């Protein structure tokens, strides 16, 4: 989708977590003319109430080498959930790097999934954090960090474990953020703020699909 307006906003990173922590460093410069507000459709919006999205059907998401081999298929499966529901391949997962070359999330124009064995001591209850960067209303990078310091995970096919978090459910939620969706606590939505340990919630609901149709 092409933009039909000219924007003079600088990039804005936003951070998301399962427990509803939305903190962002916003850097905005005044625009010469206001843009028409849009209905949110449960998307994050910029300062002029325009929905943020990739404005394209092609989102490339790399798997950092920090992700354990046993969970690589879970990353791919979570992306495929959105692709299947939308009826086309929007998120392409790319394997990169090799053992010992794990990187750190940063604004580098590369979207990645990271497995973090260290975590912000002030936010031990975050299961994951997605950072989205955009300019105007177009997303150009999104990084997902999984909190492996304070949580352990089980994957689809494993025995259900109420002491662990279902990794596919976690990643389906985070990939919703990657696409631009905000938290939404309506029953049936994978974008609900909280995910309980041992709970499986890996199928986007009708509210999620209706929201995405506003942009994709």
C-alpha positions, -999 to 999 in steps of 0.1 A, spaced: 0 0 0 14 33 -10 13 63 13 -11 90 1 5 118 22 39 132 31 51 128 66 76 148 85 78 126 116 111 110 126 113 74 136 96 62 168 105 30 186 78 14 207 81 -14 231 55 -41 239 53 -68 266 27 -93 275 20 -75 308 9 -43 291 41 -23 294 41 0 265 69 24 268 84 44 240 110 69 230 90 93 208 108 118 187 84 140 168 89 172 148 61 194 139 44 187 105 35 215 81 -1 202 78 -21 177 98 -31 143 85 -66 129 87 -70 106 117 -78 69 110 -99 44 129 -74 25 150 -86 -10 140 -66 -21 171 -34 -9 155 -7 12 172 -11 48 159 13 76 153 10 111 168 -16 120 141 -37 89 147 -26 71 116 -23 34 118 13 21 116 20 -9 94 46 -22 69 25 -9 40 35 -41 21 27 -78 22 64 -87 26 79 -87 61 112 -105 65 120 -117 100 154 -132 108 161 -158 135 191 -148 156 216 -175 164 207 -170 201 174 -189 195 179 -225 206 177 -250 178 147 -267 194 126 -235 192 135 -225 156 105 -245 143 83 -226 168 93 -193 153 85 -206 119 52 -220 130 41 -188 147 48 -168 115 29 -194 95 -2 -190 117 -5 -154 105 3 -164 69 -24 -191 69 -50 -170 85 -44 -141 60 -43 -165 31 -9 -153 18 27 -152 29 32 -119 47 59 -129 72 90 -147 58 113 -162 84 150 -163 75 176 -184 94 209 -165 98 241 -166 117 258 -195 133 266 -207 169 286 -181 188 275 -151 167 244 -141 186 235 -104 182 217 -78 203 185 -60 194 192 -26 180 179 -1 154 198 -16 124 172 -20 97 171 -58 104 141 -74 120 150 -103 142 139 -127 169 163 -129 198 165 -153 228 177 -133 258 194 -150 288 197 -116 305 168 -93 312 159 -59 327 159 -65 364 130 -40 368 108 -60 345 111 -96 354 75 -104 345 78 -95 309 77 -127 289 88 -110 257 94 -75 243 87 -63 207 103 -31 196 88 -15 165 104 13 145 85 34 121 87 66 101 55 84 93 31 55 95 54 29 78 71 3 99 106 -4 88 120 -26 116 106 -48 144 127 -68 169 113 -95 192 132 -105 224 121 -135 243 128 -135 281 147 -167 287 161 -155 320 129 -155 340 107 -180 320 110 -214 305 91 -226 275 74 -256 260 64 -260 223 36 -276 205 39 -314 206 55 -313 241 35 -324 271 16 -294 285 35 -280 314 17 -255 337 51 -242 349 62 -231 314 50 -207 287 38 -220 254 63 -205 230 41 -206 199 13 -187 217 39 -161 229 53 -157 194 20 -154 177 12 -126 200 45 -109 195 43 -113 157 9 -95 159 29 -66 174 54 -69 145 25 -64 121 15 -33 140 -13 -45 163 -16 -32 198 -29 -51 229 -66 -59 228 -83 -77 256 -114 -89 239 -121 -126 243 -108 -146 214 -79 -123 206 -43 -134 206 -34 -98 214 -47 -101 250 -23 -86 274 -16 -116 296 -7 -152 288 -8 -177 316 18 -204 320 6 -237 306 -20 -219 284 -23 -224 247 -36 -194 227 -21 -196 192 -50 -190 169 -59 -154 159 -95 -147 165 -120 -130 142 -113 -96 159 -76 -100 150 -83 -108 114 -108 -80 110 -82 -56 124 -55 -67 100 -78 -63 70 -76 -25 77 -40 -26 66 -31 -59 49 
